[in-house]
Amino acid sequence: MRTFIRLLVALLLLGGIFGGIFGWKYYQQMQGAGGGPSGLPTASVAATEVASEEWQGRRTAVGSLSAVDTVAVSTEVAGVIESISFDSGQAVEAGDLLVQLDAEVDRAELEGLRAQAELARIEFERAENLLPRRAISQSEFDQARAQLDNATAAVRTQQARIRQKAIRAPFTGLLGIRGVSVGEYLSPGTPIVELRQLAPIYADFSLPERFLPELEPGRTVEVEVNAYDEVFRGEITAIDSGVDVGTRSISVRATLDNDDRRLRPGMFAQVAVLAPERREVMTIPRTAVSFNTYGDFTYRINETGDGLVAERVQIRTGESRNGYVEVLEGLEQGERVVAAGLVRVRDGQPVEIDETVALDHSEISGR
């Protein structure tokens, strides 16, 4: 029992000695690091001021681009491909010949039908001359006229069948990749190539139903796509007549000029509907804000008798644009905040501003 007590006392003494040594070393480190009254080391940070800007009201959404007209060109009649008059990806005008099917047999049949029609015409003219002299009956005359009409209709039908074997572009647009070859047999409905009208082009997107009063045809929209680092402008041309019961959102269609055909159907689009009015807002960079489920916060830089000190401030944020965030509550215009690196800063920590750091907040945060 005495041995156990002695061992316990020895362990307590050793713990106290080592604890004192480590505490003294930590105190010396804090003093050497220039720590303030808080005991925290001074942090070197980049700073920025709360700025006032004029923002145009906008409602953002995601959507996709779609062609004004799109069709899979096919054939109405069966036949063997005689010639192909287009290249994949080619621009065509309405009525341009794309594919010609073999129509030799049809043309031969047409010649026979024309001969029959000519004979029917001659017989009708003869009957027409004989009828006034009562050389033929009225029924014989009517029969001759019916034979002429029937022969003429047969010629027109055969001509239409021959035209169907010349497959033409139904509208002006850009062709896709062809899927047929010369000599191939086509059955009715076989797809030959995709044709899309790209100028203009649609941007289809949805917005929550609460924004319906703000939507109207002619309202300007800005569209961004991943393929190009620029903004394309257009206007709303159609608003759906009902609200989707599943998402409680309304479908909207905007039309964009696309004369250079750079925009293509299927592209992912980030759409912003612009409001006619503009408003004053306070902004700070996105990098100056920590976003979390318990509320957003930033570190304000305050001047005290002991120097600059970081203070954690709870804020309420609004829209985000080009790397900046709208501040609705918590800060005032002109106040300084830590611009980046919030994870290295603590509430009440001394800070010094590094003026050599220049941040491009739109590059860091994206759009």
C-alpha positions as CSV (number, residue, x, y, z in Angstrom):
1,M,0.0,0.0,0.0
2,R,2.8,2.4,0.9
3,T,4.6,1.5,-2.4
4,F,1.5,2.4,-4.4
5,I,1.1,5.8,-2.6
6,R,4.8,6.6,-3.2
7,L,4.4,5.8,-6.9
8,L,1.3,7.9,-7.2
9,V,3.0,10.9,-5.5
10,A,6.0,10.5,-7.9
11,L,3.8,10.5,-10.9
12,L,2.0,13.6,-9.8
13,L,5.3,15.4,-9.2
14,L,6.6,14.5,-12.6
15,G,3.3,15.6,-14.2
16,G,3.5,18.9,-12.5
17,I,7.2,19.4,-13.6
18,F,6.6,18.6,-17.2
19,G,3.4,20.6,-17.3
20,G,5.2,23.6,-16.0
21,I,8.0,23.2,-18.6
22,F,5.6,22.9,-21.5
23,G,3.5,25.8,-20.3
24,W,6.6,28.0,-20.1
25,K,7.7,27.0,-23.6
26,Y,4.3,27.7,-25.0
27,Y,4.3,31.1,-23.3
28,Q,7.7,31.9,-24.8
29,Q,6.5,30.9,-28.2
30,M,3.5,33.2,-28.0
31,Q,5.7,36.1,-26.8
32,G,8.1,35.4,-29.7
33,A,5.3,35.3,-32.2
34,G,4.0,38.7,-31.2
35,G,0.7,37.5,-29.7
36,G,-1.6,40.0,-28.3
37,P,-3.7,40.0,-25.2
38,S,-5.7,37.1,-26.7
39,G,-2.7,35.0,-26.6
40,L,-3.1,34.2,-30.4
41,P,-0.3,34.9,-32.9
42,T,-0.6,37.8,-35.3
43,A,-2.0,36.7,-38.7
44,S,-1.0,38.3,-42.0
45,V,-4.1,38.7,-44.1
46,A,-5.4,40.4,-47.2
47,A,-8.2,42.9,-46.6
48,T,-11.0,44.5,-48.6
49,E,-13.7,47.1,-47.9
50,V,-17.4,46.7,-48.0
51,A,-18.3,48.4,-51.3
52,S,-21.5,49.9,-52.6
53,E,-22.5,48.9,-56.2
54,E,-25.4,49.3,-58.5
55,W,-26.8,45.9,-59.6
56,Q,-29.6,45.3,-62.1
57,G,-32.2,42.9,-60.7
58,R,-32.0,39.4,-62.2
59,R,-33.4,35.9,-61.7
60,T,-31.0,33.1,-62.5
61,A,-31.8,29.6,-63.8
62,V,-30.3,26.8,-65.6
63,G,-31.5,25.3,-68.9
64,S,-30.4,24.1,-72.3
65,L,-30.3,25.4,-75.9
66,S,-32.6,23.9,-78.5
67,A,-33.0,24.4,-82.2
68,V,-36.0,26.3,-83.6
69,D,-36.6,23.5,-86.0
70,T,-35.0,20.0,-86.1
71,V,-35.9,17.0,-88.2
72,A,-34.4,13.6,-89.1
73,V,-34.6,13.8,-92.9
74,S,-36.0,10.5,-94.3
75,T,-37.7,9.1,-97.4
76,E,-41.4,8.6,-98.1
77,V,-40.9,5.9,-100.6
78,A,-38.5,2.9,-100.9
79,G,-35.6,3.0,-103.3
80,V,-31.9,2.6,-103.9
81,I,-29.7,5.7,-103.4
82,E,-28.4,6.9,-106.8
83,S,-26.5,9.9,-105.5
84,I,-25.8,12.0,-102.4
85,S,-25.5,15.8,-102.9
86,F,-24.4,16.9,-99.4
87,D,-21.5,16.6,-97.0
88,S,-21.8,16.0,-93.2
89,G,-22.0,19.3,-91.3
90,Q,-22.9,21.3,-94.4
91,A,-25.2,24.3,-94.4
92,V,-28.1,24.0,-96.8
93,E,-31.0,26.1,-98.0
94,A,-34.6,25.1,-98.1
95,G,-35.2,23.0,-101.2
96,D,-31.6,21.9,-101.8
97,L,-31.3,18.4,-103.2
98,L,-29.9,16.0,-100.5
99,V,-30.4,12.5,-101.9
100,Q,-31.6,11.1,-105.2
101,L,-33.1,7.7,-105.3
102,D,-33.0,5.5,-108.5
103,A,-36.2,6.5,-110.5
104,E,-35.4,5.0,-113.9
105,V,-38.3,2.5,-113.7
106,D,-40.7,5.3,-112.5
107,R,-39.7,7.5,-115.4
108,A,-40.3,4.7,-117.9
109,E,-43.7,4.2,-116.4
110,L,-44.4,7.9,-116.7
111,E,-43.7,7.8,-120.4
112,G,-46.3,5.0,-120.8
113,L,-48.9,7.0,-118.8
114,R,-48.3,10.1,-120.9
115,A,-49.0,8.1,-124.0
116,Q,-52.2,6.8,-122.5
117,A,-53.2,10.3,-121.5
118,E,-52.5,11.6,-125.1
119,L,-54.7,8.8,-126.5
120,A,-57.5,9.7,-124.1
121,R,-57.2,13.3,-125.1
122,I,-57.6,12.5,-128.8
123,E,-60.6,10.3,-128.2
124,F,-62.2,13.0,-126.0
125,E,-61.7,15.6,-128.7
126,R,-63.3,13.3,-131.3
127,A,-66.2,12.6,-129.0
128,E,-66.5,16.3,-128.4
129,N,-66.9,16.9,-132.1
130,L,-69.4,14.1,-132.7
131,L,-71.7,14.9,-129.8
132,P,-73.3,18.0,-131.4
133,R,-74.1,16.0,-134.5
134,R,-75.8,13.2,-132.4
135,A,-73.2,10.7,-133.7
136,I,-72.5,9.4,-130.2
137,S,-74.6,9.3,-127.1
138,Q,-74.1,11.5,-124.0
139,S,-73.0,8.5,-122.0
140,E,-70.2,7.7,-124.6
141,F,-69.1,11.3,-124.4
142,D,-69.0,11.2,-120.5
143,Q,-67.0,8.0,-120.6
144,A,-64.4,9.6,-123.0
145,R,-64.1,12.6,-120.6
146,A,-63.7,10.3,-117.6
147,Q,-61.0,8.3,-119.3
148,L,-59.1,11.5,-120.1
149,D,-59.4,12.7,-116.4
150,N,-58.2,9.3,-115.2
151,A,-55.2,9.2,-117.5
152,T,-54.2,12.8,-116.6
153,A,-54.5,12.0,-112.9
154,A,-52.3,8.9,-113.4
155,V,-49.6,11.1,-115.0
156,R,-49.7,13.5,-112.1
157,T,-49.5,10.7,-109.6
158,Q,-46.4,9.2,-111.3
159,Q,-44.8,12.6,-111.4
160,A,-45.3,13.0,-107.7
161,R,-43.8,9.6,-107.1
162,I,-40.7,10.6,-109.0
163,R,-40.4,13.9,-107.0
164,Q,-40.6,11.9,-103.8
165,K,-37.4,10.1,-104.9
166,A,-35.6,13.4,-104.9
167,I,-35.2,14.1,-101.2
168,R,-34.7,17.8,-100.4
169,A,-34.0,20.0,-97.4
170,P,-37.4,21.0,-95.8
171,F,-35.9,24.3,-94.4
172,T,-32.6,26.2,-94.2
173,G,-30.3,24.9,-91.6
174,L,-27.2,22.9,-90.7
175,L,-26.9,19.2,-91.4
176,G,-25.4,16.6,-89.0
177,I,-23.5,13.5,-89.9
178,R,-25.0,11.4,-92.7
179,G,-25.9,7.9,-92.0
180,V,-26.4,6.4,-95.5
181,S,-24.2,5.6,-98.5
182,V,-24.7,5.5,-102.3
183,G,-26.2,2.2,-103.4
184,E,-27.9,1.6,-100.1
185,Y,-31.6,0.5,-100.2
186,L,-33.8,2.8,-98.1
187,S,-37.2,1.8,-96.8
188,P,-39.8,4.5,-95.9
189,G,-38.9,6.4,-92.7
190,T,-35.2,5.4,-92.8
191,P,-33.3,8.4,-91.2
192,I,-30.7,9.9,-93.6
193,V,-29.3,12.9,-91.7
194,E,-30.3,15.4,-89.0
195,L,-31.2,18.9,-90.1
196,R,-31.4,21.8,-87.5
197,Q,-32.2,25.4,-87.9
198,L,-29.7,27.3,-85.7
199,A,-30.3,30.9,-86.4
200,P,-32.0,32.0,-84.2
201,I,-31.8,29.5,-81.4
202,Y,-33.9,28.9,-78.3
203,A,-32.8,28.9,-74.6
204,D,-35.3,26.8,-72.6
205,F,-35.3,27.1,-68.8
206,S,-37.6,27.1,-65.7
207,L,-38.2,29.5,-62.8
208,P,-40.1,29.1,-59.6
209,E,-43.8,30.0,-59.8
210,R,-43.3,33.0,-57.4
211,F,-41.4,34.8,-60.2
212,L,-44.3,34.6,-62.7
213,P,-45.4,38.2,-62.2
214,E,-41.9,39.4,-63.2
215,L,-42.0,37.4,-66.5
216,E,-43.2,38.9,-69.8
217,P,-42.4,38.5,-73.5
218,G,-39.6,40.9,-74.5
219,R,-37.8,40.8,-71.2
220,T,-34.0,40.7,-71.7
221,V,-32.0,37.6,-70.8
222,E,-28.3,36.9,-70.6
223,V,-27.1,33.4,-71.4
224,E,-23.7,31.8,-70.6
225,V,-22.4,28.5,-71.9
226,N,-19.4,26.5,-70.9
227,A,-17.9,26.6,-74.4
228,Y,-17.4,30.4,-74.6
229,D,-16.2,33.0,-72.1
230,E,-18.8,35.6,-73.0
231,V,-22.4,36.5,-72.4
232,F,-25.1,36.1,-75.1
233,R,-28.2,38.3,-75.0
234,G,-31.7,37.6,-76.1
235,E,-35.3,38.1,-75.0
236,I,-38.2,36.0,-73.7
237,T,-40.5,35.0,-76.5
238,A,-42.8,32.4,-74.8
239,I,-44.0,31.5,-71.3
240,D,-45.8,28.3,-70.7
241,S,-49.5,28.4,-70.0
242,G,-49.3,26.4,-66.8
243,V,-47.1,25.6,-63.8
244,D,-45.5,22.1,-63.4
245,V,-47.3,20.5,-60.5
246,G,-44.2,18.4,-59.6
247,T,-41.6,21.2,-59.3
248,R,-44.0,24.2,-59.0
249,S,-42.0,26.0,-61.7
250,I,-42.9,27.5,-65.0
251,S,-41.2,26.9,-68.3
252,V,-39.8,29.9,-70.2
253,R,-38.3,30.1,-73.7
254,A,-36.0,32.9,-74.8
255,T,-34.7,33.5,-78.4
256,L,-31.1,34.4,-79.2
257,D,-29.6,35.6,-82.4
258,N,-27.1,33.0,-83.6
259,D,-26.1,34.1,-87.0
260,D,-22.5,32.8,-86.5
261,R,-24.0,29.4,-85.4
262,R,-21.6,29.1,-82.5
263,L,-24.4,28.1,-80.2
264,R,-25.6,24.6,-80.7
265,P,-28.7,22.6,-79.5
266,G,-28.1,20.7,-76.3
267,M,-25.6,23.1,-74.7
268,F,-26.0,23.6,-71.0
269,A,-27.0,27.2,-70.4
270,Q,-26.9,29.5,-67.4
271,V,-29.7,32.0,-67.8
272,A,-30.3,35.3,-66.1
273,V,-33.6,37.2,-66.6
274,L,-32.9,41.0,-66.2
275,A,-35.3,43.3,-64.4
276,P,-35.8,46.8,-65.8
277,E,-34.9,48.5,-62.5
278,R,-31.4,48.8,-60.8
279,R,-30.7,48.9,-57.1
280,E,-27.8,49.8,-54.7
281,V,-26.3,46.9,-52.9
282,M,-23.3,46.4,-50.5
283,T,-20.9,43.7,-51.6
284,I,-17.8,41.8,-50.4
285,P,-15.8,39.1,-52.2
286,R,-17.1,35.5,-52.0
287,T,-13.7,34.5,-50.5
288,A,-14.4,36.8,-47.6
289,V,-17.5,34.8,-46.6
290,S,-17.8,31.4,-44.9
291,F,-21.1,29.7,-45.9
292,N,-22.5,27.1,-43.6
293,T,-25.8,25.7,-42.4
294,Y,-25.6,27.7,-39.1
295,G,-25.4,31.0,-40.9
296,D,-22.8,32.9,-43.0
297,F,-20.0,34.9,-41.3
298,T,-17.0,36.9,-42.1
299,Y,-14.1,38.5,-40.1
300,R,-14.3,42.3,-39.7
301,I,-11.0,44.1,-39.0
302,N,-11.3,46.5,-36.1
303,E,-8.8,49.1,-34.9
304,T,-8.1,48.8,-31.2
305,G,-5.6,50.3,-28.8
306,D,-3.5,47.1,-29.3
307,G,-3.6,47.3,-33.1
308,L,-5.8,45.5,-35.7
309,V,-8.0,42.7,-34.4
310,A,-10.3,40.3,-36.3
311,E,-13.9,40.0,-35.1
312,R,-16.2,37.2,-36.3
313,V,-19.4,38.8,-37.6
314,Q,-22.6,37.0,-38.5
315,I,-24.0,38.3,-41.8
316,R,-27.0,37.7,-44.1
317,T,-26.2,37.4,-47.7
318,G,-28.2,37.8,-51.0
319,E,-27.3,37.3,-54.6
320,S,-23.8,36.3,-55.9
321,R,-22.3,37.8,-59.1
322,N,-18.9,37.6,-60.6
323,G,-17.2,36.6,-57.4
324,Y,-19.0,39.0,-55.1
325,V,-21.8,38.5,-52.6
326,E,-24.5,40.9,-51.7
327,V,-24.6,41.7,-47.9
328,L,-28.0,42.3,-46.5
329,E,-27.2,42.6,-42.8
330,G,-24.2,42.6,-40.5
331,L,-21.8,45.1,-42.1
332,E,-21.7,48.7,-43.1
333,Q,-20.2,50.3,-46.2
334,G,-16.5,51.1,-45.8
335,E,-15.8,48.5,-43.1
336,R,-12.8,46.3,-43.7
337,V,-13.0,42.5,-43.7
338,V,-10.5,39.7,-44.2
339,A,-10.6,39.0,-48.0
340,A,-9.4,35.4,-48.0
341,G,-8.0,32.6,-45.8
342,L,-10.7,32.6,-43.2
343,V,-9.6,29.2,-41.9
344,R,-6.4,30.7,-40.6
345,V,-8.1,33.5,-38.6
346,R,-9.8,33.2,-35.2
347,D,-12.2,35.6,-33.4
348,G,-10.2,38.2,-31.5
349,Q,-6.9,37.4,-33.2
350,P,-4.4,40.2,-33.9
351,V,-3.9,40.7,-37.7
352,E,-1.7,42.7,-40.0
353,I,-2.7,43.6,-43.5
354,D,-0.5,42.4,-46.3
355,E,-0.8,45.2,-49.0
356,T,1.3,43.2,-51.5
357,V,-1.5,40.6,-52.1
358,A,-3.7,41.4,-55.0
359,L,-6.7,39.1,-55.5
360,D,-8.9,38.8,-58.6
361,H,-12.1,37.6,-56.9
362,S,-13.9,36.8,-60.2
363,E,-11.1,34.5,-61.1
364,I,-11.0,32.8,-57.7
365,S,-14.7,32.3,-57.2
366,G,-15.9,31.9,-60.7
367,R,-19.2,33.3,-62.0
